[in-house]
Amino acid sequence: MPTHLATIDPSDHRKGKTIKTDCGAHVNLNRVQGTTDSWHITTVNWAHNHDCEIPEGGSAPKPPMAEQ
């Protein structure tokens, strides 16, 4: 059960729409020190344990911008 500080107005509580899957798929990136545009990929795990799902009322993330 989530808890919130009594000083936070309940109307400000985030109402997330994500589905918990315990999926281990992820990518770890580290920025190369001394640069602003160089990254080192340290981990890639594409193994999903679920189908692609968008929760009811949810939306798909925006595709990356051309610069990304």
C-alpha positions in Angstrom: 0.0 0.0 0.0 1.6 3.3 -1.0 2.0 6.0 1.6 2.3 9.7 1.1 3.4 12.5 3.4 0.5 14.2 5.2 1.7 17.5 3.9 1.1 16.5 0.2 -2.3 17.3 -1.1 -4.0 14.1 -2.3 -4.9 15.7 -5.6 -1.1 15.9 -6.3 -0.6 12.2 -5.9 0.5 10.5 -9.2 -1.9 8.0 -10.6 0.3 5.7 -12.6 -1.0 3.5 -15.3 1.9 1.1 -15.7 1.5 -2.7 -15.5 4.0 -4.5 -13.2 5.6 -7.4 -15.1 9.0 -7.8 -13.3 10.5 -7.8 -16.8 14.3 -7.8 -16.8 14.7 -6.1 -20.3 16.8 -3.0 -20.1 19.8 -1.1 -21.5 22.4 0.6 -19.3 24.3 3.6 -20.7 27.2 5.5 -19.2 28.3 8.9 -20.4 32.0 9.0 -21.2 33.6 11.5 -18.8 34.9 14.7 -20.3 32.4 14.5 -23.2 28.8 15.6 -23.7 27.9 13.4 -26.6 29.7 10.1 -26.1 28.1 7.1 -24.4 29.3 3.6 -23.5 26.7 0.8 -23.6 27.4 -1.5 -20.6 24.4 -3.8 -20.5 21.8 -4.8 -23.1 19.1 -7.3 -22.2 16.3 -7.6 -24.8 14.6 -10.6 -23.2 11.1 -9.6 -22.3 8.8 -11.9 -20.3 5.6 -10.4 -21.7 3.9 -9.1 -24.8 4.0 -5.4 -25.7 1.1 -3.9 -23.6 -0.3 -0.5 -23.3 -2.6 -0.3 -20.3 -6.2 0.9 -20.7 -6.2 4.7 -20.6 -2.5 4.7 -21.2 -0.5 5.9 -24.2 2.5 4.8 -26.2 5.7 6.8 -25.6 6.7 9.3 -28.2 9.2 8.0 -30.8 12.7 9.4 -30.4 13.5 12.8 -32.0 15.9 12.8 -35.0 18.7 14.2 -32.7 18.3 11.2 -30.4 
